[in-house]
Amino acid sequence: MRDIDALYSAHERVRSQLMAARRRGSPDVPELERKDRRIIAEITDLNWSRYLKRRKRRTYKERQREKAA
């Protein structure tokens, strides 16, 4: 798992490349958008997993599984 700071800087770098490509009307815009979305998803996953590790309560899905069992 990559470091959160590295992910944020990669996101900023890709976002600036994306803005420049949009201004130029470059054909790589969809590829850069996909790359940016992938980085954002990774940041979200990392933040969410860190949050779940910190909290003690069970998630809604975990409670539902326990009820079913």
mmJSON file of the N, C-alpha and C atoms, coordinates in Angstrom:
{"data_MODEL":{"atom_site":{
"group_PDB":["ATOM","ATOM","ATOM","ATOM","ATOM","ATOM","ATOM","ATOM","ATOM","ATOM","ATOM","ATOM","ATOM","ATOM","ATOM","ATOM","ATOM","ATOM","ATOM","ATOM","ATOM","ATOM","ATOM","ATOM","ATOM","ATOM","ATOM","ATOM","ATOM","ATOM","ATOM","ATOM","ATOM","ATOM","ATOM","ATOM","ATOM","ATOM","ATOM","ATOM","ATOM","ATOM","ATOM","ATOM","ATOM","ATOM","ATOM","ATOM","ATOM","ATOM","ATOM","ATOM","ATOM","ATOM","ATOM","ATOM","ATOM","ATOM","ATOM","ATOM","ATOM","ATOM","ATOM","ATOM","ATOM","ATOM","ATOM","ATOM","ATOM","ATOM","ATOM","ATOM","ATOM","ATOM","ATOM","ATOM","ATOM","ATOM","ATOM","ATOM","ATOM","ATOM","ATOM","ATOM","ATOM","ATOM","ATOM","ATOM","ATOM","ATOM","ATOM","ATOM","ATOM","ATOM","ATOM","ATOM","ATOM","ATOM","ATOM","ATOM","ATOM","ATOM","ATOM","ATOM","ATOM","ATOM","ATOM","ATOM","ATOM","ATOM","ATOM","ATOM","ATOM","ATOM","ATOM","ATOM","ATOM","ATOM","ATOM","ATOM","ATOM","ATOM","ATOM","ATOM","ATOM","ATOM","ATOM","ATOM","ATOM","ATOM","ATOM","ATOM","ATOM","ATOM","ATOM","ATOM","ATOM","ATOM","ATOM","ATOM","ATOM","ATOM","ATOM","ATOM","ATOM","ATOM","ATOM","ATOM","ATOM","ATOM","ATOM","ATOM","ATOM","ATOM","ATOM","ATOM","ATOM","ATOM","ATOM","ATOM","ATOM","ATOM","ATOM","ATOM","ATOM","ATOM","ATOM","ATOM","ATOM","ATOM","ATOM","ATOM","ATOM","ATOM","ATOM","ATOM","ATOM","ATOM","ATOM","ATOM","ATOM","ATOM","ATOM","ATOM","ATOM","ATOM","ATOM","ATOM","ATOM","ATOM","ATOM","ATOM","ATOM","ATOM","ATOM","ATOM","ATOM","ATOM","ATOM","ATOM","ATOM","ATOM","ATOM","ATOM","ATOM","ATOM","ATOM"],
"id":[1,2,3,4,5,6,7,8,9,10,11,12,13,14,15,16,17,18,19,20,21,22,23,24,25,26,27,28,29,30,31,32,33,34,35,36,37,38,39,40,41,42,43,44,45,46,47,48,49,50,51,52,53,54,55,56,57,58,59,60,61,62,63,64,65,66,67,68,69,70,71,72,73,74,75,76,77,78,79,80,81,82,83,84,85,86,87,88,89,90,91,92,93,94,95,96,97,98,99,100,101,102,103,104,105,106,107,108,109,110,111,112,113,114,115,116,117,118,119,120,121,122,123,124,125,126,127,128,129,130,131,132,133,134,135,136,137,138,139,140,141,142,143,144,145,146,147,148,149,150,151,152,153,154,155,156,157,158,159,160,161,162,163,164,165,166,167,168,169,170,171,172,173,174,175,176,177,178,179,180,181,182,183,184,185,186,187,188,189,190,191,192,193,194,195,196,197,198,199,200,201,202,203,204,205,206,207],
"type_symbol":["N","C","C","N","C","C","N","C","C","N","C","C","N","C","C","N","C","C","N","C","C","N","C","C","N","C","C","N","C","C","N","C","C","N","C","C","N","C","C","N","C","C","N","C","C","N","C","C","N","C","C","N","C","C","N","C","C","N","C","C","N","C","C","N","C","C","N","C","C","N","C","C","N","C","C","N","C","C","N","C","C","N","C","C","N","C","C","N","C","C","N","C","C","N","C","C","N","C","C","N","C","C","N","C","C","N","C","C","N","C","C","N","C","C","N","C","C","N","C","C","N","C","C","N","C","C","N","C","C","N","C","C","N","C","C","N","C","C","N","C","C","N","C","C","N","C","C","N","C","C","N","C","C","N","C","C","N","C","C","N","C","C","N","C","C","N","C","C","N","C","C","N","C","C","N","C","C","N","C","C","N","C","C","N","C","C","N","C","C","N","C","C","N","C","C","N","C","C","N","C","C","N","C","C","N","C","C"],
"label_atom_id":["N","CA","C","N","CA","C","N","CA","C","N","CA","C","N","CA","C","N","CA","C","N","CA","C","N","CA","C","N","CA","C","N","CA","C","N","CA","C","N","CA","C","N","CA","C","N","CA","C","N","CA","C","N","CA","C","N","CA","C","N","CA","C","N","CA","C","N","CA","C","N","CA","C","N","CA","C","N","CA","C","N","CA","C","N","CA","C","N","CA","C","N","CA","C","N","CA","C","N","CA","C","N","CA","C","N","CA","C","N","CA","C","N","CA","C","N","CA","C","N","CA","C","N","CA","C","N","CA","C","N","CA","C","N","CA","C","N","CA","C","N","CA","C","N","CA","C","N","CA","C","N","CA","C","N","CA","C","N","CA","C","N","CA","C","N","CA","C","N","CA","C","N","CA","C","N","CA","C","N","CA","C","N","CA","C","N","CA","C","N","CA","C","N","CA","C","N","CA","C","N","CA","C","N","CA","C","N","CA","C","N","CA","C","N","CA","C","N","CA","C","N","CA","C","N","CA","C","N","CA","C","N","CA","C","N","CA","C","N","CA","C"],
"label_alt_id":[null,null,null,null,null,null,null,null,null,null,null,null,null,null,null,null,null,null,null,null,null,null,null,null,null,null,null,null,null,null,null,null,null,null,null,null,null,null,null,null,null,null,null,null,null,null,null,null,null,null,null,null,null,null,null,null,null,null,null,null,null,null,null,null,null,null,null,null,null,null,null,null,null,null,null,null,null,null,null,null,null,null,null,null,null,null,null,null,null,null,null,null,null,null,null,null,null,null,null,null,null,null,null,null,null,null,null,null,null,null,null,null,null,null,null,null,null,null,null,null,null,null,null,null,null,null,null,null,null,null,null,null,null,null,null,null,null,null,null,null,null,null,null,null,null,null,null,null,null,null,null,null,null,null,null,null,null,null,null,null,null,null,null,null,null,null,null,null,null,null,null,null,null,null,null,null,null,null,null,null,null,null,null,null,null,null,null,null,null,null,null,null,null,null,null,null,null,null,null,null,null,null,null,null,null,null,null],
"label_comp_id":["MET","MET","MET","ARG","ARG","ARG","ASP","ASP","ASP","ILE","ILE","ILE","ASP","ASP","ASP","ALA","ALA","ALA","LEU","LEU","LEU","TYR","TYR","TYR","SER","SER","SER","ALA","ALA","ALA","HIS","HIS","HIS","GLU","GLU","GLU","ARG","ARG","ARG","VAL","VAL","VAL","ARG","ARG","ARG","SER","SER","SER","GLN","GLN","GLN","LEU","LEU","LEU","MET","MET","MET","ALA","ALA","ALA","ALA","ALA","ALA","ARG","ARG","ARG","ARG","ARG","ARG","ARG","ARG","ARG","GLY","GLY","GLY","SER","SER","SER","PRO","PRO","PRO","ASP","ASP","ASP","VAL","VAL","VAL","PRO","PRO","PRO","GLU","GLU","GLU","LEU","LEU","LEU","GLU","GLU","GLU","ARG","ARG","ARG","LYS","LYS","LYS","ASP","ASP","ASP","ARG","ARG","ARG","ARG","ARG","ARG","ILE","ILE","ILE","ILE","ILE","ILE","ALA","ALA","ALA","GLU","GLU","GLU","ILE","ILE","ILE","THR","THR","THR","ASP","ASP","ASP","LEU","LEU","LEU","ASN","ASN","ASN","TRP","TRP","TRP","SER","SER","SER","ARG","ARG","ARG","TYR","TYR","TYR","LEU","LEU","LEU","LYS","LYS","LYS","ARG","ARG","ARG","ARG","ARG","ARG","LYS","LYS","LYS","ARG","ARG","ARG","ARG","ARG","ARG","THR","THR","THR","TYR","TYR","TYR","LYS","LYS","LYS","GLU","GLU","GLU","ARG","ARG","ARG","GLN","GLN","GLN","ARG","ARG","ARG","GLU","GLU","GLU","LYS","LYS","LYS","ALA","ALA","ALA","ALA","ALA","ALA"],
"label_asym_id":["A","A","A","A","A","A","A","A","A","A","A","A","A","A","A","A","A","A","A","A","A","A","A","A","A","A","A","A","A","A","A","A","A","A","A","A","A","A","A","A","A","A","A","A","A","A","A","A","A","A","A","A","A","A","A","A","A","A","A","A","A","A","A","A","A","A","A","A","A","A","A","A","A","A","A","A","A","A","A","A","A","A","A","A","A","A","A","A","A","A","A","A","A","A","A","A","A","A","A","A","A","A","A","A","A","A","A","A","A","A","A","A","A","A","A","A","A","A","A","A","A","A","A","A","A","A","A","A","A","A","A","A","A","A","A","A","A","A","A","A","A","A","A","A","A","A","A","A","A","A","A","A","A","A","A","A","A","A","A","A","A","A","A","A","A","A","A","A","A","A","A","A","A","A","A","A","A","A","A","A","A","A","A","A","A","A","A","A","A","A","A","A","A","A","A","A","A","A","A","A","A","A","A","A","A","A","A"],
"label_entity_id":["1","1","1","1","1","1","1","1","1","1","1","1","1","1","1","1","1","1","1","1","1","1","1","1","1","1","1","1","1","1","1","1","1","1","1","1","1","1","1","1","1","1","1","1","1","1","1","1","1","1","1","1","1","1","1","1","1","1","1","1","1","1","1","1","1","1","1","1","1","1","1","1","1","1","1","1","1","1","1","1","1","1","1","1","1","1","1","1","1","1","1","1","1","1","1","1","1","1","1","1","1","1","1","1","1","1","1","1","1","1","1","1","1","1","1","1","1","1","1","1","1","1","1","1","1","1","1","1","1","1","1","1","1","1","1","1","1","1","1","1","1","1","1","1","1","1","1","1","1","1","1","1","1","1","1","1","1","1","1","1","1","1","1","1","1","1","1","1","1","1","1","1","1","1","1","1","1","1","1","1","1","1","1","1","1","1","1","1","1","1","1","1","1","1","1","1","1","1","1","1","1","1","1","1","1","1","1"],
"label_seq_id":[1,1,1,2,2,2,3,3,3,4,4,4,5,5,5,6,6,6,7,7,7,8,8,8,9,9,9,10,10,10,11,11,11,12,12,12,13,13,13,14,14,14,15,15,15,16,16,16,17,17,17,18,18,18,19,19,19,20,20,20,21,21,21,22,22,22,23,23,23,24,24,24,25,25,25,26,26,26,27,27,27,28,28,28,29,29,29,30,30,30,31,31,31,32,32,32,33,33,33,34,34,34,35,35,35,36,36,36,37,37,37,38,38,38,39,39,39,40,40,40,41,41,41,42,42,42,43,43,43,44,44,44,45,45,45,46,46,46,47,47,47,48,48,48,49,49,49,50,50,50,51,51,51,52,52,52,53,53,53,54,54,54,55,55,55,56,56,56,57,57,57,58,58,58,59,59,59,60,60,60,61,61,61,62,62,62,63,63,63,64,64,64,65,65,65,66,66,66,67,67,67,68,68,68,69,69,69],
"pdbx_PDB_ins_code":[null,null,null,null,null,null,null,null,null,null,null,null,null,null,null,null,null,null,null,null,null,null,null,null,null,null,null,null,null,null,null,null,null,null,null,null,null,null,null,null,null,null,null,null,null,null,null,null,null,null,null,null,null,null,null,null,null,null,null,null,null,null,null,null,null,null,null,null,null,null,null,null,null,null,null,null,null,null,null,null,null,null,null,null,null,null,null,null,null,null,null,null,null,null,null,null,null,null,null,null,null,null,null,null,null,null,null,null,null,null,null,null,null,null,null,null,null,null,null,null,null,null,null,null,null,null,null,null,null,null,null,null,null,null,null,null,null,null,null,null,null,null,null,null,null,null,null,null,null,null,null,null,null,null,null,null,null,null,null,null,null,null,null,null,null,null,null,null,null,null,null,null,null,null,null,null,null,null,null,null,null,null,null,null,null,null,null,null,null,null,null,null,null,null,null,null,null,null,null,null,null,null,null,null,null,null,null],
"Cartn_x":[0.848,0.0,0.888,0.572,1.408,1.103,2.065,1.936,0.883,0.097,-0.981,-0.456,0.692,1.263,1.675,2.235,2.631,1.396,0.312,-0.925,-1.479,-1.475,-1.97,-1.122,0.201,1.05,0.858,0.657,0.385,-0.936,-1.922,-3.226,-3.087,-2.329,-2.122,-1.402,-0.392,0.377,-0.51,-1.288,-2.164,-3.252,-3.775,-4.827,-4.305,-3.066,-2.522,-2.265,-1.806,-1.618,-2.954,-3.998,-5.331,-5.849,-5.669,-6.124,-5.386,-4.077,-3.284,-3.736,-4.003,-4.446,-5.807,-6.679,-7.998,-7.856,-6.948,-6.738,-6.217,-5.312,-4.737,-5.701,-6.713,-7.616,-6.94,-6.11,-5.328,-6.197,-5.816,-6.597,-6.379,-5.381,-5.158,-6.054,-7.037,-7.896,-8.585,-9.233,-9.897,-8.932,-7.722,-6.733,-6.316,-6.088,-5.712,-6.849,-8.102,-9.248,-9.325,-9.092,-9.106,-8.015,-6.825,-5.698,-6.034,-6.63,-6.984,-8.039,-9.057,-10.093,-9.515,-8.544,-7.915,-7.167,-6.446,-5.707,-6.676,-7.768,-8.764,-9.375,-9.649,-10.212,-9.234,-7.96,-6.944,-6.858,-6.908,-6.887,-8.111,-9.279,-10.518,-10.427,-9.938,-9.799,-8.862,-7.754,-6.769,-7.353,-8.023,-8.635,-9.713,-10.53,-11.613,-11.06,-10.018,-9.458,-8.815,-8.169,-7.589,-8.693,-9.808,-10.946,-11.521,-11.705,-12.277,-11.364,-10.049,-9.117,-9.22,-9.431,-9.504,-10.778,-11.881,-13.145,-13.403,-14.128,-14.353,-15.688,-16.663,-17.996,-17.995,-18.95,-19.085,-19.857,-19.645,-20.365,-21.77,-22.606,-23.979,-23.995,-23.146,-23.095,-22.688,-21.751,-21.325,-22.483,-23.248,-24.394,-25.443,-25.665,-26.653,-26.221,-24.925,-24.408,-24.611,-24.394,-24.572,-26.042,-26.946,-28.383,-28.782,-28.222,-28.563,-28.008,-26.893,-26.241,-26.963],
"Cartn_y":[-1.193,0.0,1.25,2.139,3.328,4.343,5.21,6.253,7.279,7.75,8.691,9.998,10.481,11.727,11.551,10.381,10.103,10.069,9.511,9.463,10.864,11.703,13.065,13.842,13.694,14.42,13.875,12.55,11.971,12.506,12.633,13.175,14.615,15.427,16.821,16.897,16.04,16.025,15.627,14.561,14.096,15.124,15.747,16.751,17.939,18.381,19.509,19.097,17.865,17.362,17.315,16.901,16.806,18.179,19.17,20.528,21.066,20.826,21.284,20.567,19.276,18.505,19.0,19.355,19.887,21.222,22.075,23.372,23.2,22.227,21.979,21.237,20.599,19.769,18.458,17.958,16.747,15.483,14.451,13.203,12.339,12.661,11.819,12.171,13.042,13.441,12.236,11.315,10.179,9.299,9.104,8.284,8.955,10.266,11.001,11.004,11.1,11.059,9.7,8.628,7.285,7.155,7.665,7.592,8.366,9.564,10.394,9.704,9.1,8.396,7.214,6.513,5.376,5.842,6.964,7.506,7.931,8.605,9.043,7.831,6.759,5.542,4.933,4.945,4.394,5.224,6.557,7.44,7.157,7.021,6.754,5.435,4.384,3.073,3.147,3.851,3.957,4.699,5.828,6.595,5.779,5.059,4.274,3.136,2.448,1.348,1.869,3.039,3.622,3.979,4.498,4.864,3.616,2.541,1.319,0.7,0.816,0.282,1.056,2.378,3.209,2.981,2.721,2.65,1.26,1.21,-0.058,-0.699,0.119,-0.412,-1.233,-2.151,-2.979,-2.212,-2.59,-1.941,-2.518,-1.87,-2.321,-3.739,-4.001,-5.328,-6.402,-6.076,-7.038,-7.364,-6.355,-6.594,-7.45,-7.196,-7.985,-9.455,-9.683,-11.063,-11.768,-11.045,-11.646,-11.994,-11.132,-11.405,-12.658,-12.786,-13.924,-15.241,-15.159,-16.38,-16.981],
"Cartn_z":[0.0,0.0,0.0,-0.921,-1.039,0.052,0.278,1.286,0.843,1.785,1.473,0.874,1.353,0.816,-0.642,-0.963,-2.348,-3.25,-2.736,-3.52,-3.776,-2.741,-2.92,-3.927,-3.861,-4.813,-6.228,-6.362,-7.684,-8.223,-7.351,-7.751,-8.253,-7.52,-7.94,-9.281,-9.461,-10.702,-11.892,-11.722,-12.8,-13.079,-12.028,-12.213,-13.017,-12.736,-13.499,-14.961,-15.181,-16.551,-17.282,-16.563,-17.14,-17.556,-16.694,-17.021,-18.251,-18.301,-19.446,-20.724,-20.627,-21.798,-22.271,-21.341,-21.724,-22.444,-21.953,-22.605,-24.029,-24.198,-25.524,-26.444,-25.877,-26.668,-27.051,-26.159,-26.41,-26.393,-27.166,-27.154,-25.908,-25.044,-23.855,-22.675,-22.852,-21.728,-21.067,-21.83,-21.173,-20.376,-20.908,-20.206,-18.893,-18.934,-17.721,-16.704,-17.189,-16.273,-15.579,-16.334,-15.727,-14.672,-15.015,-14.072,-12.797,-12.956,-11.807,-10.948,-11.594,-10.838,-10.073,-10.686,-10.015,-8.77,-8.882,-7.733,-6.631,-7.019,-6.037,-5.333,-6.084,-5.491,-4.493,-4.827,-3.928,-2.637,-2.785,-1.615,-0.742,-1.37,-0.639,0.107,-0.577,0.066,1.261,1.084,2.155,3.358,3.084,4.175,4.875,4.097,4.669,5.526,5.055,5.841,7.12,7.049,8.255,9.247,8.739,9.584,10.257,9.482,10.05,11.094,10.901,11.891,13.205,13.097,14.3,15.1,14.403,15.125,15.667,16.756,17.446,17.051,16.619,16.317,15.041,14.957,13.762,12.689,11.44,10.355,10.251,9.488,9.267,8.689,7.701,7.074,8.082,8.958,9.981,10.925,11.32,12.201,11.502,10.204,9.444,9.363,9.146,9.077,10.418,11.52,12.834,13.094,12.646,12.809,12.023,10.817,9.958,10.508,11.232,11.733,12.93],
"occupancy":[1.0,1.0,1.0,1.0,1.0,1.0,1.0,1.0,1.0,1.0,1.0,1.0,1.0,1.0,1.0,1.0,1.0,1.0,1.0,1.0,1.0,1.0,1.0,1.0,1.0,1.0,1.0,1.0,1.0,1.0,1.0,1.0,1.0,1.0,1.0,1.0,1.0,1.0,1.0,1.0,1.0,1.0,1.0,1.0,1.0,1.0,1.0,1.0,1.0,1.0,1.0,1.0,1.0,1.0,1.0,1.0,1.0,1.0,1.0,1.0,1.0,1.0,1.0,1.0,1.0,1.0,1.0,1.0,1.0,1.0,1.0,1.0,1.0,1.0,1.0,1.0,1.0,1.0,1.0,1.0,1.0,1.0,1.0,1.0,1.0,1.0,1.0,1.0,1.0,1.0,1.0,1.0,1.0,1.0,1.0,1.0,1.0,1.0,1.0,1.0,1.0,1.0,1.0,1.0,1.0,1.0,1.0,1.0,1.0,1.0,1.0,1.0,1.0,1.0,1.0,1.0,1.0,1.0,1.0,1.0,1.0,1.0,1.0,1.0,1.0,1.0,1.0,1.0,1.0,1.0,1.0,1.0,1.0,1.0,1.0,1.0,1.0,1.0,1.0,1.0,1.0,1.0,1.0,1.0,1.0,1.0,1.0,1.0,1.0,1.0,1.0,1.0,1.0,1.0,1.0,1.0,1.0,1.0,1.0,1.0,1.0,1.0,1.0,1.0,1.0,1.0,1.0,1.0,1.0,1.0,1.0,1.0,1.0,1.0,1.0,1.0,1.0,1.0,1.0,1.0,1.0,1.0,1.0,1.0,1.0,1.0,1.0,1.0,1.0,1.0,1.0,1.0,1.0,1.0,1.0,1.0,1.0,1.0,1.0,1.0,1.0,1.0,1.0,1.0,1.0,1.0,1.0],
"B_iso_or_equiv":[0.0,0.0,0.0,0.0,0.0,0.0,0.0,0.0,0.0,0.0,0.0,0.0,0.0,0.0,0.0,0.0,0.0,0.0,0.0,0.0,0.0,0.0,0.0,0.0,0.0,0.0,0.0,0.0,0.0,0.0,0.0,0.0,0.0,0.0,0.0,0.0,0.0,0.0,0.0,0.0,0.0,0.0,0.0,0.0,0.0,0.0,0.0,0.0,0.0,0.0,0.0,0.0,0.0,0.0,0.0,0.0,0.0,0.0,0.0,0.0,0.0,0.0,0.0,0.0,0.0,0.0,0.0,0.0,0.0,0.0,0.0,0.0,0.0,0.0,0.0,0.0,0.0,0.0,0.0,0.0,0.0,0.0,0.0,0.0,0.0,0.0,0.0,0.0,0.0,0.0,0.0,0.0,0.0,0.0,0.0,0.0,0.0,0.0,0.0,0.0,0.0,0.0,0.0,0.0,0.0,0.0,0.0,0.0,0.0,0.0,0.0,0.0,0.0,0.0,0.0,0.0,0.0,0.0,0.0,0.0,0.0,0.0,0.0,0.0,0.0,0.0,0.0,0.0,0.0,0.0,0.0,0.0,0.0,0.0,0.0,0.0,0.0,0.0,0.0,0.0,0.0,0.0,0.0,0.0,0.0,0.0,0.0,0.0,0.0,0.0,0.0,0.0,0.0,0.0,0.0,0.0,0.0,0.0,0.0,0.0,0.0,0.0,0.0,0.0,0.0,0.0,0.0,0.0,0.0,0.0,0.0,0.0,0.0,0.0,0.0,0.0,0.0,0.0,0.0,0.0,0.0,0.0,0.0,0.0,0.0,0.0,0.0,0.0,0.0,0.0,0.0,0.0,0.0,0.0,0.0,0.0,0.0,0.0,0.0,0.0,0.0,0.0,0.0,0.0,0.0,0.0,0.0],
"pdbx_formal_charge":[null,null,null,null,null,null,null,null,null,null,null,null,null,null,null,null,null,null,null,null,null,null,null,null,null,null,null,null,null,null,null,null,null,null,null,null,null,null,null,null,null,null,null,null,null,null,null,null,null,null,null,null,null,null,null,null,null,null,null,null,null,null,null,null,null,null,null,null,null,null,null,null,null,null,null,null,null,null,null,null,null,null,null,null,null,null,null,null,null,null,null,null,null,null,null,null,null,null,null,null,null,null,null,null,null,null,null,null,null,null,null,null,null,null,null,null,null,null,null,null,null,null,null,null,null,null,null,null,null,null,null,null,null,null,null,null,null,null,null,null,null,null,null,null,null,null,null,null,null,null,null,null,null,null,null,null,null,null,null,null,null,null,null,null,null,null,null,null,null,null,null,null,null,null,null,null,null,null,null,null,null,null,null,null,null,null,null,null,null,null,null,null,null,null,null,null,null,null,null,null,null,null,null,null,null,null,null],
"auth_seq_id":[1,1,1,2,2,2,3,3,3,4,4,4,5,5,5,6,6,6,7,7,7,8,8,8,9,9,9,10,10,10,11,11,11,12,12,12,13,13,13,14,14,14,15,15,15,16,16,16,17,17,17,18,18,18,19,19,19,20,20,20,21,21,21,22,22,22,23,23,23,24,24,24,25,25,25,26,26,26,27,27,27,28,28,28,29,29,29,30,30,30,31,31,31,32,32,32,33,33,33,34,34,34,35,35,35,36,36,36,37,37,37,38,38,38,39,39,39,40,40,40,41,41,41,42,42,42,43,43,43,44,44,44,45,45,45,46,46,46,47,47,47,48,48,48,49,49,49,50,50,50,51,51,51,52,52,52,53,53,53,54,54,54,55,55,55,56,56,56,57,57,57,58,58,58,59,59,59,60,60,60,61,61,61,62,62,62,63,63,63,64,64,64,65,65,65,66,66,66,67,67,67,68,68,68,69,69,69],
"auth_comp_id":["MET","MET","MET","ARG","ARG","ARG","ASP","ASP","ASP","ILE","ILE","ILE","ASP","ASP","ASP","ALA","ALA","ALA","LEU","LEU","LEU","TYR","TYR","TYR","SER","SER","SER","ALA","ALA","ALA","HIS","HIS","HIS","GLU","GLU","GLU","ARG","ARG","ARG","VAL","VAL","VAL","ARG","ARG","ARG","SER","SER","SER","GLN","GLN","GLN","LEU","LEU","LEU","MET","MET","MET","ALA","ALA","ALA","ALA","ALA","ALA","ARG","ARG","ARG","ARG","ARG","ARG","ARG","ARG","ARG","GLY","GLY","GLY","SER","SER","SER","PRO","PRO","PRO","ASP","ASP","ASP","VAL","VAL","VAL","PRO","PRO","PRO","GLU","GLU","GLU","LEU","LEU","LEU","GLU","GLU","GLU","ARG","ARG","ARG","LYS","LYS","LYS","ASP","ASP","ASP","ARG","ARG","ARG","ARG","ARG","ARG","ILE","ILE","ILE","ILE","ILE","ILE","ALA","ALA","ALA","GLU","GLU","GLU","ILE","ILE","ILE","THR","THR","THR","ASP","ASP","ASP","LEU","LEU","LEU","ASN","ASN","ASN","TRP","TRP","TRP","SER","SER","SER","ARG","ARG","ARG","TYR","TYR","TYR","LEU","LEU","LEU","LYS","LYS","LYS","ARG","ARG","ARG","ARG","ARG","ARG","LYS","LYS","LYS","ARG","ARG","ARG","ARG","ARG","ARG","THR","THR","THR","TYR","TYR","TYR","LYS","LYS","LYS","GLU","GLU","GLU","ARG","ARG","ARG","GLN","GLN","GLN","ARG","ARG","ARG","GLU","GLU","GLU","LYS","LYS","LYS","ALA","ALA","ALA","ALA","ALA","ALA"],
"auth_asym_id":["A","A","A","A","A","A","A","A","A","A","A","A","A","A","A","A","A","A","A","A","A","A","A","A","A","A","A","A","A","A","A","A","A","A","A","A","A","A","A","A","A","A","A","A","A","A","A","A","A","A","A","A","A","A","A","A","A","A","A","A","A","A","A","A","A","A","A","A","A","A","A","A","A","A","A","A","A","A","A","A","A","A","A","A","A","A","A","A","A","A","A","A","A","A","A","A","A","A","A","A","A","A","A","A","A","A","A","A","A","A","A","A","A","A","A","A","A","A","A","A","A","A","A","A","A","A","A","A","A","A","A","A","A","A","A","A","A","A","A","A","A","A","A","A","A","A","A","A","A","A","A","A","A","A","A","A","A","A","A","A","A","A","A","A","A","A","A","A","A","A","A","A","A","A","A","A","A","A","A","A","A","A","A","A","A","A","A","A","A","A","A","A","A","A","A","A","A","A","A","A","A","A","A","A","A","A","A"],
"auth_atom_id":["N","CA","C","N","CA","C","N","CA","C","N","CA","C","N","CA","C","N","CA","C","N","CA","C","N","CA","C","N","CA","C","N","CA","C","N","CA","C","N","CA","C","N","CA","C","N","CA","C","N","CA","C","N","CA","C","N","CA","C","N","CA","C","N","CA","C","N","CA","C","N","CA","C","N","CA","C","N","CA","C","N","CA","C","N","CA","C","N","CA","C","N","CA","C","N","CA","C","N","CA","C","N","CA","C","N","CA","C","N","CA","C","N","CA","C","N","CA","C","N","CA","C","N","CA","C","N","CA","C","N","CA","C","N","CA","C","N","CA","C","N","CA","C","N","CA","C","N","CA","C","N","CA","C","N","CA","C","N","CA","C","N","CA","C","N","CA","C","N","CA","C","N","CA","C","N","CA","C","N","CA","C","N","CA","C","N","CA","C","N","CA","C","N","CA","C","N","CA","C","N","CA","C","N","CA","C","N","CA","C","N","CA","C","N","CA","C","N","CA","C","N","CA","C","N","CA","C","N","CA","C","N","CA","C","N","CA","C","N","CA","C"],
"pdbx_PDB_model_num":[1,1,1,1,1,1,1,1,1,1,1,1,1,1,1,1,1,1,1,1,1,1,1,1,1,1,1,1,1,1,1,1,1,1,1,1,1,1,1,1,1,1,1,1,1,1,1,1,1,1,1,1,1,1,1,1,1,1,1,1,1,1,1,1,1,1,1,1,1,1,1,1,1,1,1,1,1,1,1,1,1,1,1,1,1,1,1,1,1,1,1,1,1,1,1,1,1,1,1,1,1,1,1,1,1,1,1,1,1,1,1,1,1,1,1,1,1,1,1,1,1,1,1,1,1,1,1,1,1,1,1,1,1,1,1,1,1,1,1,1,1,1,1,1,1,1,1,1,1,1,1,1,1,1,1,1,1,1,1,1,1,1,1,1,1,1,1,1,1,1,1,1,1,1,1,1,1,1,1,1,1,1,1,1,1,1,1,1,1,1,1,1,1,1,1,1,1,1,1,1,1,1,1,1,1,1,1]
}}}
